Amino acid sequence: MSKATDSLGPRLSAVDTQMLEYQRPNTNLWTESAWLLTFDGRSPTIAELREQVGSSLPLLPPLREKVRYSKLGLSRPRWIRDPGFDLSWHVREADAPRFRSEEGWLRLADELLGSPLDRERPLWRIWLVPADGKERFALLFHLNHALADGHSALNILRLLLAAEVDRGHPPPGPSSRRKHDGLRARLREGLEAAKSIVAAGRLLYPPAPTIPVLNRPLGPRRHTLTVDVPMRTVMEIATGLGCFPNDVYLTAVAGGLRRWLGGRGEAPSELTLQAGIPIKTRSRTERQGLGNHFSGIRLPLPVGEGSHLARLRRIQVETKRITAGRVARGGELMGRAHDLLPRQLLTPLARMEWGPKAVNLVVSHLALPGDLRQCLGRPLTQLYCWTPLFEDNTISFVAAQGLNGTMTINLLVEPDLVPDASVLEAGILETVDDLHAALAGEALVAGRS
């Protein structure tokens, strides 16, 4: 076997290929994410940070790999080792004065998300950003979604930054196939799989309404916003109203959209948007914990419902359907089936599943792992993340919970199309406040009954 053949890595999975190739020529669409981590304590030097990251790279060989396209474009691209890998290019310091503050950190995120990464290199960078006159600093992790989804990106950060990770042992590889014990079992499994796919398909393909202010061709700029909600408040609402924290989050997002659409002259009465919801799936092709391992399910967001409590109840019914084992399993099987399709069908299929005719926006939710708490001995104080804007979606949401008693709802918008994003923030906070106030009314009704 030749050295050239030996240097070739695995092909991108179907979903990774879709994330890489979702961008169309002559558009301002690229599927890139950003993570902002803030720390207390003296900022490390760039040399210290590079030493930390460099010592962790053996645990994550894919971070040294770039994409190589097939010559004829008929097969999925491959990951190949970058012979010119330069750690100093991937781990940088943003030392301009305009970035040396909390507002400056968000400004840097805006600028990075408005400029796609160089596809001739591995698809990630980390920026170190100190704060002027303060014992605080930030790290901004910028990556292409083809390299990692939200859960995989957290795994990268955990291995790169957490001091307590056992560096002597690599992360586990892909799990092996489960052996079946007979024809009857295989037939039964096949029947259950078919039922699951049908159940998921019923939720995957309702049409999305046409909302001109929400779904328009994107410009080149991006703007990041964050809304911090006390986790205690979210848990009190969830416990008192008998729902999950994610139901509270989705209801708040729908409330923010209702207020924003109303301000834009879009009558939200009776309007139901389609939100794309990524659901984590198991994978047999996972490599060092990277890549995309999710299936997409669509959730109706009843923004036309004027009562926040009634809206929560409607969302609660829908999320129960989505999280039911059969629907989740069906979404997973449909995602795996993509790996059997020719490359030429993957991008059209992605647009059919995530484009403006399918979803009006993407809404996701992540939990922070317990062992991502520090960098070089400095405690992590907050984590923000922003998911890409997909085709003609001018707004995306992602919530991160599990740090400092907050649920942080992160918004990414196209600022030229959504200059009034502060209305979304206000609507989210108003919805949470109203749901919290509704607890007293629910308690009063329960007491009378």
C-alpha positions as CSV (number, residue, x, y, z in Angstrom):
1,M,0.0,0.0,0.0
2,S,1.4,3.4,-0.9
3,K,2.2,6.2,1.6
4,A,-0.4,8.4,-0.1
5,T,-3.1,5.7,0.6
6,D,-1.8,5.3,4.2
7,S,-2.1,9.0,4.8
8,L,-5.8,9.0,4.0
9,G,-8.2,9.1,6.9
10,P,-11.8,8.1,7.1
11,R,-14.5,9.6,5.0
12,L,-16.7,12.2,6.5
13,S,-20.0,10.8,7.7
14,A,-23.1,11.8,5.8
15,V,-24.1,14.4,8.4
16,D,-20.6,15.8,8.6
17,T,-20.6,16.1,4.8
18,Q,-23.9,17.9,4.9
19,M,-22.6,20.4,7.4
20,L,-19.5,21.0,5.3
21,E,-21.3,21.4,2.0
22,Y,-24.4,23.2,3.1
23,Q,-22.9,26.4,1.9
24,R,-23.8,27.3,-1.6
25,P,-21.6,29.4,-4.0
26,N,-22.2,33.1,-4.0
27,T,-24.1,33.1,-0.7
28,N,-23.3,34.2,2.9
29,L,-24.1,30.8,4.4
30,W,-21.6,28.8,6.3
31,T,-22.2,26.3,9.2
32,E,-19.8,27.5,11.9
33,S,-20.2,27.6,15.6
34,A,-18.5,29.6,18.4
35,W,-18.0,28.9,22.1
36,L,-17.1,31.7,24.6
37,L,-15.7,30.5,27.9
38,T,-14.9,33.1,30.6
39,F,-12.5,32.6,33.5
40,D,-11.5,34.4,36.7
41,G,-7.8,34.8,37.5
42,R,-4.6,35.9,35.8
43,S,-4.7,35.4,32.0
44,P,-2.3,32.7,30.8
45,T,0.3,33.7,28.3
46,I,-0.3,32.5,24.7
47,A,2.7,30.2,25.2
48,E,1.1,28.6,28.3
49,L,-2.2,28.1,26.4
50,R,-0.4,26.6,23.4
51,E,1.5,24.2,25.7
52,Q,-1.8,23.1,27.3
53,V,-3.6,22.6,24.0
54,G,-0.5,21.0,22.4
55,S,-0.2,18.4,25.2
56,S,-3.8,17.4,24.7
57,L,-3.8,17.0,20.9
58,P,-2.6,13.3,21.1
59,L,-6.1,12.6,22.6
60,L,-7.8,14.3,19.6
61,P,-5.9,13.3,16.4
62,P,-8.8,14.7,14.2
63,L,-7.8,18.2,15.3
64,R,-4.7,17.8,13.1
65,E,-6.7,16.8,10.1
66,K,-8.1,18.8,7.2
67,V,-10.6,18.0,4.5
68,R,-9.6,16.5,1.2
69,Y,-12.2,16.4,-1.5
70,S,-12.4,13.6,-4.0
71,K,-11.0,14.4,-7.5
72,L,-14.2,13.7,-9.3
73,G,-16.5,14.9,-6.5
74,L,-18.4,11.6,-6.6
75,S,-17.6,10.3,-3.1
76,R,-17.7,12.0,0.3
77,P,-14.6,13.9,1.3
78,R,-11.9,12.4,3.6
79,W,-10.1,13.6,6.7
80,I,-6.4,13.6,6.0
81,R,-3.5,14.6,8.3
82,D,-2.4,18.2,7.7
83,P,1.4,18.0,6.9
84,G,1.7,21.7,7.5
85,F,-0.2,21.8,10.8
86,D,0.8,24.9,12.8
87,L,-0.4,25.1,16.4
88,S,0.4,28.8,16.5
89,W,-2.1,29.4,13.7
90,H,-4.9,27.5,15.6
91,V,-4.2,29.0,19.0
92,R,-4.0,32.8,18.8
93,E,-4.3,35.8,21.0
94,A,-6.8,38.7,20.2
95,D,-4.8,41.6,21.6
96,A,-6.7,44.5,20.0
97,P,-8.0,47.0,22.7
98,R,-11.5,46.7,21.3
99,F,-11.7,43.1,22.4
100,R,-10.4,43.5,26.0
101,S,-13.8,43.6,27.8
102,E,-16.9,41.5,28.2
103,E,-18.5,43.5,25.4
104,G,-15.3,43.1,23.3
105,W,-15.5,39.3,23.8
106,L,-18.9,39.2,22.2
107,R,-17.6,41.6,19.5
108,L,-14.9,39.1,18.6
109,A,-17.4,36.3,18.4
110,D,-19.4,38.5,16.0
111,E,-16.4,39.1,13.8
112,L,-15.3,35.4,13.8
113,L,-18.7,34.1,12.9
114,G,-18.9,36.6,10.0
115,S,-15.7,35.2,8.5
116,P,-15.6,31.5,7.5
117,L,-12.6,29.4,8.5
118,D,-9.9,28.5,6.0
119,R,-10.9,25.1,4.6
120,E,-7.3,24.3,3.6
121,R,-6.5,23.8,7.3
122,P,-8.1,21.9,10.2
123,L,-11.5,23.5,10.8
124,W,-10.9,25.1,14.3
125,R,-9.2,27.9,16.1
126,I,-9.0,29.0,19.8
127,W,-8.5,32.7,20.7
128,L,-7.2,34.0,24.0
129,V,-8.7,37.3,25.0
130,P,-7.6,39.0,28.3
131,A,-9.6,41.8,30.0
132,D,-7.9,45.2,30.6
133,G,-7.2,45.9,34.3
134,K,-9.1,42.8,35.5
135,E,-8.2,39.3,36.7
136,R,-10.4,37.8,34.0
137,F,-9.9,36.4,30.5
138,A,-11.8,34.5,27.9
139,L,-11.3,31.8,25.4
140,L,-13.2,31.8,22.1
141,F,-13.4,28.4,20.3
142,H,-14.4,28.8,16.6
143,L,-15.1,25.7,14.6
144,N,-16.9,24.3,11.6
145,H,-19.9,22.2,12.4
146,A,-18.5,19.4,10.1
147,L,-15.8,18.9,12.8
148,A,-18.2,18.6,15.8
149,D,-21.7,19.1,16.9
150,G,-22.5,20.7,20.2
151,H,-21.9,17.6,22.3
152,S,-18.7,16.8,20.4
153,A,-17.5,20.3,20.8
154,L,-18.0,20.0,24.6
155,N,-15.9,16.9,24.5
156,I,-13.1,18.7,22.6
157,L,-13.1,21.5,25.2
158,R,-13.1,19.0,28.1
159,L,-10.1,17.2,26.7
160,L,-8.2,20.3,25.7
161,L,-8.7,22.4,28.9
162,A,-9.7,20.2,31.8
163,A,-6.6,19.5,34.0
164,E,-8.1,16.4,35.6
165,V,-8.6,14.5,32.4
166,D,-6.6,11.3,32.4
167,R,-4.2,12.0,29.6
168,G,-2.7,8.5,29.6
169,H,-5.8,6.9,28.1
170,P,-7.5,7.9,24.8
171,P,-11.3,8.3,24.8
172,P,-13.2,5.1,23.9
173,G,-13.6,4.2,20.3
174,P,-16.9,3.3,18.5
175,S,-19.0,0.7,20.1
176,S,-19.3,-2.7,18.4
177,R,-22.4,-4.0,16.8
178,R,-24.7,-5.9,19.0
179,K,-25.1,-9.5,17.9
180,H,-28.7,-10.8,17.2
181,D,-29.8,-14.1,18.4
182,G,-31.9,-15.4,15.5
183,L,-34.1,-14.7,12.6
184,R,-37.2,-14.0,14.7
185,A,-35.3,-11.4,16.7
186,R,-34.0,-9.7,13.5
187,L,-37.5,-9.6,12.0
188,R,-38.9,-8.2,15.2
189,E,-36.2,-5.5,15.3
190,G,-36.8,-4.7,11.6
191,L,-40.5,-4.3,12.3
192,E,-39.9,-2.0,15.3
193,A,-37.4,0.0,13.2
194,A,-40.0,0.5,10.5
195,K,-42.6,1.7,13.0
196,S,-40.1,4.0,14.5
197,I,-39.2,5.6,11.2
198,V,-42.9,6.1,10.4
199,A,-43.4,7.7,13.8
200,A,-40.5,10.0,13.2
201,G,-41.5,10.8,9.7
202,R,-44.8,12.2,10.8
203,L,-42.9,14.8,12.7
204,L,-40.1,15.4,10.2
205,Y,-42.1,16.7,7.3
206,P,-44.8,19.2,8.2
207,P,-44.4,22.3,6.0
208,A,-43.0,25.5,7.6
209,P,-45.1,28.7,7.2
210,T,-43.6,31.5,5.1
211,I,-42.4,34.3,7.4
212,P,-40.6,36.9,5.3
213,V,-39.0,38.7,8.3
214,L,-37.7,35.4,9.8
215,N,-36.6,33.6,6.6
216,R,-34.6,35.6,4.2
217,P,-31.3,35.3,2.3
218,L,-28.5,36.0,4.7
219,G,-26.0,38.8,4.6
220,P,-22.3,38.4,5.7
221,R,-22.6,39.7,9.3
222,R,-23.4,37.9,12.5
223,H,-24.4,39.2,15.9
224,T,-24.3,37.3,19.2
225,L,-26.6,37.9,22.2
226,T,-27.1,36.2,25.5
227,V,-30.0,36.1,28.0
228,D,-29.2,34.7,31.5
229,V,-32.2,33.2,33.4
230,P,-31.7,31.9,37.0
231,M,-31.8,28.1,36.9
232,R,-33.6,28.3,40.2
233,T,-36.5,30.1,38.6
234,V,-36.6,27.6,35.7
235,M,-36.7,24.7,38.1
236,E,-39.4,26.3,40.2
237,I,-41.5,26.7,37.1
238,A,-40.8,23.2,35.9
239,T,-41.6,21.6,39.3
240,G,-44.6,23.8,40.0
241,L,-46.1,23.3,36.5
242,G,-45.1,19.6,36.1
243,C,-42.9,20.0,33.0
244,F,-39.3,19.8,32.1
245,P,-36.8,22.7,32.1
246,N,-36.5,22.4,28.3
247,D,-40.3,23.0,28.0
248,V,-39.8,26.3,29.9
249,Y,-36.9,27.2,27.6
250,L,-38.9,26.5,24.4
251,T,-41.9,28.4,25.8
252,A,-39.7,31.4,26.5
253,V,-38.2,31.3,23.0
254,A,-41.7,31.2,21.5
255,G,-42.7,34.1,23.7
256,G,-39.7,36.2,22.5
257,L,-40.6,35.4,18.9
258,R,-44.2,36.4,19.4
259,R,-43.2,39.8,20.8
260,W,-40.7,40.3,18.0
261,L,-43.0,39.3,15.2
262,G,-45.8,41.5,16.6
263,G,-43.4,44.4,16.6
264,R,-42.6,43.7,13.0
265,G,-46.2,43.9,12.0
266,E,-46.5,40.1,11.5
267,A,-49.8,39.2,13.2
268,P,-48.8,36.2,15.4
269,S,-52.4,35.2,16.1
270,E,-52.8,31.4,15.4
271,L,-49.2,31.3,14.0
272,T,-47.3,28.1,14.6
273,L,-43.6,28.1,13.5
274,Q,-41.6,25.0,12.8
275,A,-38.4,24.7,14.9
276,G,-35.6,22.3,14.0
277,I,-34.6,20.4,17.2
278,P,-31.3,18.4,17.1
279,I,-31.6,15.2,19.1
280,K,-28.4,13.4,20.2
281,T,-28.1,9.8,18.8
282,R,-25.8,6.9,19.3
283,S,-23.2,6.3,16.6
284,R,-21.2,3.4,15.4
285,T,-18.8,5.6,13.4
286,E,-17.7,8.0,16.1
287,R,-14.0,8.9,16.0
288,Q,-12.4,10.2,19.2
289,G,-15.7,11.7,20.3
290,L,-15.9,14.1,17.3
291,G,-18.3,14.6,14.4
292,N,-22.0,15.1,14.3
293,H,-24.2,12.6,16.1
294,F,-27.7,13.9,16.0
295,S,-31.0,13.6,14.1
296,G,-33.3,16.4,13.3
297,I,-36.9,16.5,14.6
298,R,-39.3,19.4,14.0
299,L,-41.2,20.9,16.9
300,P,-44.3,23.2,16.4
301,L,-43.8,26.4,18.3
302,P,-47.2,28.0,18.9
303,V,-46.1,31.6,18.9
304,G,-49.7,32.6,18.2
305,E,-50.8,31.4,21.6
306,G,-51.2,34.6,23.7
307,S,-51.2,32.8,27.1
308,H,-47.7,31.8,28.2
309,L,-49.1,29.0,30.3
310,A,-51.3,27.6,27.5
311,R,-48.3,27.8,25.2
312,L,-46.2,25.8,27.6
313,R,-48.9,23.1,27.9
314,R,-49.0,22.8,24.1
315,I,-45.2,22.6,23.8
316,Q,-45.2,20.0,26.7
317,V,-47.5,17.7,24.6
318,E,-45.2,18.0,21.6
319,T,-42.0,17.4,23.4
320,K,-43.4,14.3,25.0
321,R,-44.1,13.0,21.5
322,I,-40.6,13.9,20.3
323,T,-38.8,12.3,23.3
324,A,-40.9,9.1,23.1
325,G,-38.6,6.2,22.4
326,R,-40.1,5.3,19.0
327,V,-39.8,8.8,17.6
328,A,-36.3,9.4,18.8
329,R,-35.2,5.9,17.6
330,G,-36.8,6.6,14.2
331,G,-34.9,9.9,13.8
332,E,-31.7,8.1,14.7
333,L,-32.4,5.4,12.1
334,M,-33.2,7.9,9.4
335,G,-29.9,9.7,10.2
336,R,-28.0,6.5,9.8
337,A,-29.7,5.8,6.5
338,H,-28.0,8.9,5.1
339,D,-24.7,7.1,5.2
340,L,-26.0,4.8,2.5
341,L,-26.9,7.5,0.1
342,P,-24.7,8.9,-2.7
343,R,-22.9,12.2,-1.9
344,Q,-24.9,14.0,-4.6
345,L,-28.1,13.5,-2.6
346,L,-26.8,14.6,0.8
347,T,-26.9,18.4,0.3
348,P,-30.3,18.5,-1.3
349,L,-31.6,16.3,1.5
350,A,-30.1,18.6,4.1
351,R,-31.9,21.6,2.5
352,M,-35.1,19.6,2.4
353,E,-34.8,18.8,6.1
354,W,-33.3,22.1,7.5
355,G,-34.0,24.7,4.8
356,P,-36.7,27.5,5.1
357,K,-39.4,25.3,3.5
358,A,-38.8,22.8,6.4
359,V,-38.0,24.9,9.5
360,N,-38.2,28.6,10.4
361,L,-35.3,28.4,12.9
362,V,-33.1,26.0,14.8
363,V,-33.5,25.7,18.6
364,S,-31.1,23.5,20.6
365,H,-30.2,22.8,24.2
366,L,-26.9,21.6,25.9
367,A,-25.9,20.7,29.4
368,L,-22.4,21.5,30.6
369,P,-20.3,18.5,31.6
370,G,-19.2,18.5,35.2
371,D,-15.5,18.2,34.5
372,L,-15.2,21.3,32.3
373,R,-14.6,23.7,35.2
374,Q,-11.1,25.3,34.7
375,C,-8.3,26.1,32.4
376,L,-4.7,26.1,33.7
377,G,-6.0,26.3,37.3
378,R,-8.3,29.2,36.6
379,P,-12.0,28.6,37.4
380,L,-14.6,28.8,34.6
381,T,-17.2,31.4,35.3
382,Q,-19.5,31.2,32.3
383,L,-20.0,29.5,29.0
384,Y,-21.8,30.8,25.9
385,C,-22.3,29.0,22.6
386,W,-23.9,29.9,19.3
387,T,-25.1,27.5,16.6
388,P,-25.0,28.4,12.9
389,L,-27.7,30.2,10.9
390,F,-28.9,27.7,8.4
391,E,-30.3,28.6,5.0
392,D,-32.5,31.7,5.1
393,N,-32.9,31.4,8.9
394,T,-32.1,34.9,10.3
395,I,-32.2,33.7,14.0
396,S,-31.0,30.6,15.9
397,F,-31.2,29.8,19.6
398,V,-29.2,27.5,21.9
399,A,-29.5,27.2,25.7
400,A,-26.6,26.0,27.9
401,Q,-27.3,25.1,31.5
402,G,-25.3,23.9,34.4
403,L,-22.9,26.7,35.4
404,N,-23.3,29.3,38.2
405,G,-27.0,28.5,38.6
406,T,-28.0,29.9,35.3
407,M,-29.6,28.9,32.0
408,T,-28.0,31.0,29.3
409,I,-30.1,31.4,26.2
410,N,-27.8,32.4,23.3
411,L,-29.1,34.0,20.2
412,L,-27.3,34.4,16.9
413,V,-28.9,36.8,14.4
414,E,-28.1,38.4,11.1
415,P,-27.9,42.0,12.4
416,D,-28.8,43.7,9.1
417,L,-32.0,41.7,9.0
418,V,-32.7,41.6,12.7
419,P,-31.5,45.0,14.1
420,D,-34.2,44.8,16.8
421,A,-32.9,41.6,18.5
422,S,-33.2,43.2,21.9
423,V,-37.0,42.8,21.5
424,L,-36.4,39.0,21.4
425,E,-34.4,39.2,24.7
426,A,-37.1,41.2,26.4
427,G,-39.8,38.8,25.2
428,I,-37.9,35.8,26.6
429,L,-37.5,37.4,30.0
430,E,-41.1,38.6,30.1
431,T,-42.3,35.0,29.4
432,V,-40.2,33.5,32.2
433,D,-41.4,36.2,34.6
434,D,-45.1,35.5,33.6
435,L,-44.7,31.7,33.9
436,H,-43.1,32.2,37.4
437,A,-46.0,34.4,38.4
438,A,-48.4,31.8,37.1
439,L,-47.3,29.4,39.8
440,A,-49.3,31.3,42.3
441,G,-52.4,30.9,40.3
442,E,-51.8,27.2,39.7
443,A,-51.2,26.7,43.5
444,L,-54.5,28.6,44.2
445,V,-56.5,26.4,41.9
446,A,-54.9,23.2,43.4
447,G,-55.7,24.4,46.9
448,R,-59.4,25.0,46.0
449,S,-59.6,21.6,44.4
